[in-house]
Amino acid sequence: MADALATLAAAFKTNKEVDIMPIQMSTYDSPASCYAIEDGLDDRPWYYDILQYIKYQKYPEGAIENDKRTIRRAATRYVLD
């Protein structure tokens, strides 16, 4: 962390008369990705859409093209026995 701040400080030339805003940093007890995960609105497992695509080549209702592409890419990593 100190190396990153030192590199950042060296990248900027400042005038001593100019007030510089401090950088505020926060730390969390768990990874930030945990805060981005939303609770499921239904009782389906996380892989439900991928499984439906593998079994029936069907996308969820209302899926936009980006969602469909994501499901297709994810489905390539799984095989049904």
C-alpha positions as CSV (number, residue, x, y, z in Angstrom):
1,M,0.0,0.0,0.0
2,A,2.8,2.4,0.9
3,D,4.5,1.7,-2.4
4,A,1.3,2.5,-4.4
5,L,0.9,5.8,-2.5
6,A,4.5,6.7,-3.0
7,T,4.2,6.1,-6.7
8,L,1.0,8.1,-6.9
9,A,2.6,11.0,-5.0
10,A,5.6,11.0,-7.3
11,A,3.3,11.2,-10.4
12,F,2.0,14.6,-9.4
13,K,3.8,17.9,-9.2
14,T,2.1,20.2,-6.6
15,N,2.6,23.7,-5.4
16,K,3.1,24.1,-1.7
17,E,0.5,26.9,-1.6
18,V,-2.3,24.7,-3.0
19,D,-4.5,22.7,-0.6
20,I,-4.5,19.0,-1.5
21,M,-7.6,16.9,-0.7
22,P,-6.7,13.9,1.5
23,I,-7.5,10.4,0.2
24,Q,-10.0,8.6,2.4
25,M,-9.6,4.8,2.6
26,S,-11.8,2.2,4.3
27,T,-11.1,-1.4,5.2
28,Y,-13.7,-4.2,5.5
29,D,-13.6,-7.4,7.4
30,S,-14.8,-9.4,4.3
31,P,-14.0,-9.0,0.6
32,A,-15.8,-6.3,-1.3
33,S,-17.3,-8.9,-3.6
34,C,-19.4,-10.2,-0.7
35,Y,-21.2,-6.8,-0.5
36,A,-22.0,-6.9,-4.2
37,I,-23.9,-10.2,-4.1
38,E,-27.7,-9.9,-3.9
39,D,-30.0,-12.3,-2.2
40,G,-31.8,-14.5,-4.7
41,L,-35.4,-13.6,-5.3
42,D,-36.4,-17.3,-5.7
43,D,-35.4,-20.6,-4.3
44,R,-33.5,-21.7,-7.4
45,P,-29.8,-22.5,-7.2
46,W,-27.3,-20.1,-8.7
47,Y,-26.6,-22.5,-11.6
48,Y,-30.3,-22.9,-12.6
49,D,-30.1,-20.8,-15.8
50,I,-27.0,-22.5,-16.9
51,L,-28.6,-26.0,-16.3
52,Q,-31.7,-25.0,-18.3
53,Y,-29.5,-23.9,-21.2
54,I,-27.5,-27.1,-21.2
55,K,-30.6,-29.3,-21.0
56,Y,-33.1,-27.5,-23.2
57,Q,-31.1,-24.7,-25.0
58,K,-33.5,-22.2,-23.4
59,Y,-32.7,-18.8,-21.9
60,P,-34.6,-17.3,-19.0
61,E,-37.5,-15.0,-19.8
62,G,-36.4,-11.4,-20.3
63,A,-32.8,-12.3,-20.8
64,I,-31.0,-9.6,-22.9
65,E,-28.3,-10.5,-25.4
66,N,-25.5,-9.9,-22.8
67,D,-27.2,-12.3,-20.4
68,K,-27.5,-14.9,-23.1
69,R,-23.9,-14.6,-24.0
70,T,-22.9,-15.0,-20.4
71,I,-25.0,-18.1,-20.0
72,R,-23.5,-19.6,-23.2
73,R,-20.0,-19.0,-22.0
74,A,-20.6,-20.4,-18.5
75,A,-22.3,-23.5,-20.0
76,T,-19.1,-24.5,-21.8
77,R,-17.5,-25.2,-18.5
78,Y,-20.0,-27.9,-17.4
79,V,-21.0,-31.4,-18.6
80,L,-24.1,-33.4,-17.6
81,D,-23.7,-37.0,-16.6
